[in-house]
């Protein structure tokens, strides 16, 4: 089904389907998703570099599952500044890894595809803006990459609406077509199994039953047995998944309320949904970057875990606040995040991992409303550079402290 030609009812649904197409196109051709925010674009760029370094290509194929399961379900979360749309639809996701043109790993799973779409009513992305450094008027979209005239770099908020977070989660729901196909497979298998058992039993007993008679006798027993085994198989799979994941959902209960109560007194525009997207972006940058010590988003000094063999990392939808504290005007958050990682260690395999991160940010004022722009200038040589990606000035080597303006990672561990 071509998701690009389907009529949609809302702007959010159009963004949802368009981003799904952009994500597939990124996996196929490396094209940066235009609807993803700056954080998503950055860690997808790092992931692509990781795949190339290991001689791999990863490709997503996402097929809508149809018969009402392709409907988009949306929940709106509004605060004084942001409107976050938490949307989900169902896809059959096929993920394939290639090495030297050959398939080395493939999986096909029914998945819920969750997206957070963030909007800000105050923004007018179609307007032009004066460069704070040289004064030349440019479209704000161009300034996101630096002034095209004086090449000054800035710390800038995204132009909304943007996709600020996404993740997949295994889906157990079946549409009628999938259900009937599954029933047919198990019922036919049950009939064949019972037929063979009856036939072997007849041979052992030395009895000569006509094949047609044995087959007719196998049909009702085999069909019932196959359907019963199918139901048991589905129940075991569902309860096994619930048993594995229920503890993490219990651990993470209340995290949203705790973070909101902590941060909203300092930042009235705090949005948990937007914050979650930011934290996941930090985590994926830590996972995919090969030069973490030079990143502006990492200010720690401890030895960090080796993640160089992780080629895909998928959020499981649970984040836990372990501890929080304030120190010298900075807020510190100790967070645990559950991910499903795909490793390349000669062979491709998947594994559940839990990462623990301490992040910090200076809480001194409310966040800027609407579109914000701030010139980045080295305190030593006054040079301008991309401080969202570089920790040290490329001209004189002086460190830039991003934690005065945004969340950064202080500690990073993998369990």
C-alpha positions as CSV (number, residue, x, y, z in Angstrom):
1,X,0.0,0.0,0.0
2,X,1.4,3.4,-1.0
3,X,1.2,5.6,2.1
4,X,1.9,8.7,0.0
5,X,-1.3,8.6,-2.0
6,X,-3.8,8.0,0.8
7,X,-6.1,10.9,1.7
8,X,-5.7,12.1,5.3
9,X,-8.0,13.9,7.7
10,X,-5.5,15.9,9.7
11,X,-2.1,17.6,9.4
12,X,-0.7,15.4,12.1
13,X,-1.7,12.2,10.1
14,X,0.1,13.6,7.0
15,X,3.2,14.3,9.0
16,X,3.0,10.8,10.6
17,X,2.8,9.0,7.2
18,X,5.3,11.3,5.5
19,X,7.9,10.7,8.3
20,X,7.4,6.9,8.0
21,X,8.2,7.3,4.2
22,X,11.2,9.5,5.0
23,X,12.6,6.9,7.5
24,X,12.3,4.2,4.9
25,X,14.0,6.5,2.3
26,X,16.8,7.2,4.8
27,X,17.5,3.5,5.3
28,X,17.5,3.0,1.5
29,X,19.4,6.0,0.3
30,X,20.7,7.9,3.3
31,X,18.4,10.9,2.7
32,X,18.0,12.9,5.9
33,X,14.3,13.0,7.1
34,X,13.2,16.6,6.6
35,X,10.4,16.2,9.2
36,X,12.8,15.0,12.0
37,X,14.2,17.5,14.4
38,X,17.9,18.4,14.5
39,X,18.6,15.7,17.1
40,X,17.1,12.9,15.0
41,X,19.0,14.1,11.9
42,X,22.2,14.1,13.9
43,X,22.0,10.6,15.4
44,X,20.7,9.1,12.1
45,X,23.8,10.6,10.4
46,X,26.0,9.0,13.1
47,X,24.2,5.6,12.7
48,X,24.7,5.7,9.0
49,X,28.5,6.4,9.5
50,X,28.6,3.4,11.9
51,X,27.0,1.1,9.4
52,X,29.4,2.2,6.7
53,X,32.4,1.7,9.0
54,X,31.3,-1.9,9.5
55,X,30.6,-2.5,5.8
56,X,26.8,-2.8,6.5
57,X,23.7,-1.5,5.0
58,X,20.4,-1.5,6.9
59,X,17.1,-1.2,5.1
60,X,13.6,-0.8,6.6
61,X,10.5,-2.0,4.7
62,X,7.2,-0.8,6.4
63,X,3.9,-2.1,5.2
64,X,0.6,-0.9,6.5
65,X,-1.3,-3.8,7.9
66,X,-4.8,-2.8,6.7
67,X,-8.4,-3.5,7.8
68,X,-8.6,-0.8,10.5
69,X,-5.2,-1.7,12.0
70,X,-3.7,1.0,9.7
71,X,-5.7,3.7,11.5
72,X,-3.6,6.4,13.3
73,X,-4.5,6.8,17.0
74,X,-3.5,10.1,18.5
75,X,-3.3,11.6,22.0
76,X,-2.6,15.3,22.5
77,X,-0.6,16.7,25.4
78,X,-0.7,20.5,25.7
79,X,1.3,22.9,27.9
80,X,1.9,26.7,27.9
81,X,4.2,26.4,24.9
82,X,4.2,23.0,23.2
83,X,1.5,20.8,21.7
84,X,2.8,17.2,21.5
85,X,0.9,14.7,19.5
86,X,1.6,11.1,20.5
87,X,0.5,9.1,17.5
88,X,0.7,5.3,16.7
89,X,-0.2,3.1,13.8
90,X,0.5,-0.5,12.9
91,X,3.1,-1.7,10.4
92,X,4.7,-5.0,9.3
93,X,8.3,-4.0,9.7
94,X,11.0,-5.9,7.8
95,X,14.6,-5.0,8.8
96,X,17.4,-6.3,6.6
97,X,21.1,-6.0,7.0
98,X,23.4,-6.4,4.0
99,X,27.1,-6.9,3.7
100,X,28.8,-6.7,0.3
101,X,25.3,-6.9,-1.3
102,X,24.4,-10.2,0.6
103,X,21.7,-10.5,3.2
104,X,23.3,-11.3,6.6
105,X,20.4,-10.7,8.9
106,X,16.6,-10.3,8.4
107,X,13.6,-10.1,10.7
108,X,10.0,-9.4,10.0
109,X,7.7,-8.4,12.9
110,X,4.3,-6.7,13.3
111,X,5.1,-3.4,15.1
112,X,3.4,-0.4,16.6
113,X,5.2,2.6,15.3
114,X,5.0,5.5,17.8
115,X,5.8,9.1,16.9
116,X,5.9,12.3,18.9
117,X,5.0,15.3,16.8
118,X,5.7,18.7,18.5
119,X,4.1,21.9,17.5
120,X,4.5,25.5,18.7
121,X,1.8,28.1,17.8
122,X,4.1,31.0,18.4
123,X,6.5,30.0,15.5
124,X,6.3,31.3,12.0
125,X,8.8,29.3,10.1
126,X,8.0,30.9,6.8
127,X,9.5,34.3,7.9
128,X,13.0,35.6,7.3
129,X,15.4,36.5,10.1
130,X,18.4,38.9,10.4
131,X,21.6,37.1,11.2
132,X,22.6,38.3,14.7
133,X,26.2,38.6,13.6
134,X,26.2,40.2,10.1
135,X,22.6,41.4,9.9
136,X,22.0,39.9,6.4
137,X,18.4,38.7,6.1
138,X,18.1,35.0,5.4
139,X,15.3,32.3,5.7
140,X,15.4,30.9,9.2
141,X,15.8,27.4,7.7
142,X,19.1,28.4,6.2
143,X,20.3,29.8,9.5
144,X,19.8,26.3,11.1
145,X,22.9,25.3,9.2
146,X,24.8,28.5,9.9
147,X,24.6,31.9,8.3
148,X,25.2,31.5,4.5
149,X,27.0,34.9,4.4
150,X,29.2,35.2,7.4
151,X,29.2,31.4,8.3
152,X,28.5,32.2,12.0
153,X,27.0,29.2,13.9
154,X,24.2,29.4,16.3
155,X,22.4,27.4,19.0
156,X,18.9,27.3,17.6
157,X,15.6,25.7,18.4
158,X,13.9,23.7,15.8
159,X,11.3,25.0,13.4
160,X,8.1,23.2,14.4
161,X,6.1,21.2,13.7
162,X,8.7,18.5,13.9
163,X,9.0,14.8,14.8
164,X,10.9,14.9,18.1
165,X,10.9,11.2,18.9
166,X,9.9,7.8,17.5
167,X,10.2,4.1,18.5
168,X,8.8,0.7,17.6
169,X,7.1,-1.8,19.9
170,X,6.1,-5.4,19.1
171,X,2.4,-5.7,18.3
172,X,0.3,-8.8,19.0
173,X,-3.0,-7.6,17.4
174,X,-4.0,-9.4,14.2
175,X,-6.4,-8.2,11.5
176,X,-8.9,-10.7,10.0
177,X,-6.7,-11.5,7.0
178,X,-3.7,-12.3,9.3
179,X,-5.8,-14.2,11.7
180,X,-7.4,-16.4,9.1
181,X,-4.0,-17.1,7.5
182,X,-2.6,-18.1,10.9
183,X,-5.6,-20.4,11.6
184,X,-5.2,-22.1,8.2
185,X,-1.5,-22.8,8.8
186,X,-2.1,-24.3,12.3
187,X,-5.3,-26.2,11.3
188,X,-3.7,-27.7,8.2
189,X,-0.5,-28.6,10.2
190,X,-2.7,-30.2,12.9
191,X,-4.6,-32.3,10.3
192,X,-1.4,-33.5,8.7
193,X,0.2,-34.3,12.1
194,X,-2.8,-36.3,13.3
195,X,-3.0,-38.1,9.9
196,X,0.6,-39.2,10.2
197,X,0.1,-40.3,13.8
198,X,-3.0,-42.4,12.8
199,X,-1.2,-43.8,9.8
200,X,1.9,-44.8,11.9
201,X,-0.4,-46.3,14.6
202,X,-2.2,-48.3,12.0
203,X,1.1,-49.7,10.6
204,X,2.3,-50.6,14.1
205,X,-1.0,-52.4,14.8
206,X,-0.7,-54.2,11.4
207,X,-4.0,-52.8,10.3
208,X,-4.7,-51.8,6.7
209,X,-6.8,-48.7,6.8
210,X,-7.7,-46.9,3.5
211,X,-5.9,-43.6,3.2
212,X,-9.2,-41.7,2.6
213,X,-10.7,-43.2,5.8
214,X,-7.7,-42.2,7.9
215,X,-7.7,-38.7,6.3
216,X,-11.4,-38.2,7.0
217,X,-10.9,-39.3,10.6
218,X,-8.0,-36.9,11.0
219,X,-9.7,-33.8,9.9
220,X,-11.9,-33.0,12.9
221,X,-9.3,-34.1,15.5
222,X,-6.4,-32.4,13.6
223,X,-8.3,-29.2,13.1
224,X,-9.3,-28.9,16.8
225,X,-5.8,-29.9,17.9
226,X,-4.2,-27.3,15.5
227,X,-6.5,-24.5,16.6
228,X,-5.9,-25.4,20.3
229,X,-2.1,-25.4,19.8
230,X,-2.3,-22.0,18.0
231,X,-4.2,-20.5,20.8
232,X,-1.7,-21.8,23.4
233,X,1.2,-20.5,21.3
234,X,-0.3,-17.0,21.1
235,X,-1.1,-17.0,24.8
236,X,2.4,-18.1,25.7
237,X,3.9,-15.5,23.4
238,X,1.7,-12.7,24.9
239,X,2.2,-13.7,28.5
240,X,5.9,-14.2,28.0
241,X,6.3,-10.7,26.5
242,X,4.2,-9.3,29.4
243,X,6.3,-11.1,32.0
244,X,9.6,-9.8,30.4
245,X,8.3,-6.2,30.1
246,X,6.0,-5.8,33.1
247,X,8.8,-5.1,35.6
248,X,10.2,-2.3,33.5
249,X,6.8,-0.7,33.2
250,X,6.3,-0.9,37.0
251,X,9.7,0.6,37.6
252,X,9.0,3.5,35.3
253,X,5.5,4.3,36.6
254,X,5.4,7.9,37.9
255,X,8.5,9.1,36.0
256,X,6.5,11.7,34.1
257,X,4.9,13.2,37.2
258,X,8.2,13.3,39.1
259,X,10.0,15.1,36.3
260,X,7.2,17.6,35.7
261,X,7.0,18.5,39.4
262,X,10.8,18.9,39.6
263,X,11.4,21.0,36.4
264,X,8.2,23.0,35.9
265,X,8.9,25.4,38.8
266,X,12.1,26.4,36.9
267,X,10.8,26.0,33.3
268,X,7.1,26.6,32.8
269,X,7.4,25.4,29.2
270,X,8.8,22.0,30.3
271,X,7.2,19.2,28.2
272,X,7.8,15.6,29.3
273,X,7.2,14.3,25.7
274,X,9.7,16.8,24.2
275,X,12.2,16.0,27.0
276,X,12.0,12.3,26.4
277,X,12.8,12.9,22.7
278,X,15.8,15.0,23.8
279,X,17.1,12.3,26.2
280,X,16.8,9.5,23.6
281,X,18.7,11.6,21.1
282,X,21.5,12.1,23.7
283,X,21.6,8.4,24.3
284,X,21.7,7.5,20.6
285,X,24.5,10.1,20.0
286,X,26.5,8.4,22.8
287,X,25.9,4.9,21.3
288,X,26.7,5.8,17.7
289,X,29.5,8.3,18.1
290,X,33.1,7.1,17.8
291,X,34.5,10.4,19.2
292,X,32.5,10.8,22.4
293,X,35.2,12.6,24.3
294,X,35.1,15.4,21.8
295,X,31.3,15.8,21.8
296,X,29.7,18.9,23.4
297,X,26.9,16.8,24.7
298,X,29.3,14.7,26.9
299,X,31.1,16.4,29.8
300,X,32.0,13.4,31.9
301,X,35.5,12.1,32.7
302,X,34.8,8.4,33.4
303,X,35.6,5.5,31.1
304,X,32.5,4.9,29.0
305,X,31.3,1.5,27.7
306,X,32.3,0.4,24.2
307,X,29.2,0.6,21.9
308,X,31.1,0.4,18.7
309,X,29.5,-2.9,17.7
310,X,25.9,-1.6,18.1
311,X,24.4,-0.9,14.6
312,X,20.8,-0.3,15.6
313,X,19.2,0.8,18.9
314,X,15.5,0.9,19.5
315,X,13.7,2.4,22.5
316,X,11.3,0.1,24.4
317,X,9.1,2.9,25.7
318,X,10.3,3.0,29.3
319,X,12.5,5.5,31.1
320,X,13.0,5.6,34.9
321,X,14.1,8.4,37.1
322,X,16.4,6.9,39.7
323,X,17.6,10.0,41.5
324,X,17.5,13.8,41.2
325,X,19.5,16.6,42.8
326,X,20.5,20.3,42.5
327,X,24.1,21.5,42.7
328,X,25.4,25.0,42.1
329,X,22.4,26.0,39.9
330,X,22.6,22.8,37.8
331,X,19.9,20.1,37.8
332,X,21.1,16.5,37.7
333,X,18.9,13.5,36.7
334,X,19.9,9.9,37.0
335,X,17.9,8.0,34.4
336,X,17.6,4.3,33.3
337,X,16.5,3.6,29.7
338,X,15.7,0.2,28.2
339,X,16.7,-0.4,24.6
340,X,16.8,-3.3,22.1
341,X,20.2,-3.3,20.4
342,X,21.3,-5.0,17.3
343,X,25.0,-6.0,17.4
344,X,27.5,-6.8,14.7
345,X,30.1,-9.2,16.1
346,X,30.9,-11.3,13.1
347,X,27.3,-12.3,13.1
348,X,24.2,-10.0,13.6
349,X,22.2,-10.6,16.8
350,X,19.8,-8.7,19.0
351,X,19.9,-8.1,22.8
352,X,18.0,-6.2,25.4
353,X,20.1,-3.6,27.2
354,X,19.6,-1.1,30.0
355,X,21.6,2.1,29.8
356,X,22.0,4.4,32.8
357,X,22.7,8.1,32.2
358,X,23.2,11.1,34.4
359,X,22.3,14.3,32.6
360,X,22.5,17.9,33.7
361,X,21.5,21.4,32.7
362,X,21.7,24.8,34.3
363,X,18.2,26.0,35.5
364,X,18.4,29.7,35.5
365,X,15.4,30.9,33.5
366,X,12.4,29.7,31.5
367,X,13.2,28.3,28.1
368,X,12.8,30.7,25.2
369,X,9.3,30.7,23.7
370,X,9.0,30.2,20.0
371,X,12.0,30.3,17.8
372,X,15.3,31.1,19.6
373,X,18.7,31.9,18.1
374,X,22.0,32.4,20.0
375,X,25.4,33.1,18.5
376,X,28.0,30.5,19.5
377,X,31.4,32.2,20.2
378,X,34.5,30.9,21.8
379,X,35.3,32.7,25.0
380,X,39.0,32.6,24.1
381,X,39.6,33.4,20.4
382,X,35.9,34.5,19.7
383,X,35.6,32.0,16.8
384,X,32.2,30.7,15.9
385,X,31.5,26.9,15.4
386,X,28.8,24.3,15.8
387,X,28.7,23.8,19.6
388,X,26.0,21.2,19.4
389,X,28.5,18.8,18.0
390,X,31.9,20.1,19.0
391,X,33.1,20.3,22.7
392,X,36.3,22.2,21.9
393,X,36.8,25.2,19.8
394,X,38.4,24.0,16.5
395,X,40.5,27.2,16.4
396,X,42.1,27.4,19.8
397,X,41.0,24.2,21.6
398,X,39.1,26.0,24.4
399,X,36.2,24.0,25.9
400,X,32.6,25.2,25.3
401,X,30.1,24.5,28.1
402,X,26.9,23.4,26.5
403,X,25.3,22.5,29.8
404,X,24.7,26.2,30.4
405,X,22.2,26.1,27.5
406,X,21.0,22.5,27.1
407,X,21.0,19.0,28.6
408,X,24.4,17.2,28.5
409,X,25.6,13.7,29.6
410,X,27.7,13.5,32.8
411,X,27.8,9.7,33.3
412,X,27.1,6.9,30.9
413,X,26.9,3.1,31.7
414,X,25.5,0.0,30.1
415,X,24.1,-2.9,32.2
